[in-house]
């Protein structure tokens, strides 16, 4: 039973050491993935905002045109 206990402890010790050694790599990978995700989210937000702003700009241009037409009609009457 003592052998099983020491084998279990050495297995846990090896696992703990592997986790310790791999942690910097995992942190680096996590940081890179986070940066990529942030970049992609920023691109999507920018594209969405540009699309929405273009719709708003067209609506403003349409309103401006309609107001000019109304002003022209009123000035002719």
Buried (B, 14 or more C-beta within 10 A) or exposed (E): EEEEEEEEEEEEEEEEEEEEEEEEEEEEEEEEEEEEEEEEEEEEEEEEEEEEEEEEEEEEEEEEEEEEEEEEEEEEE
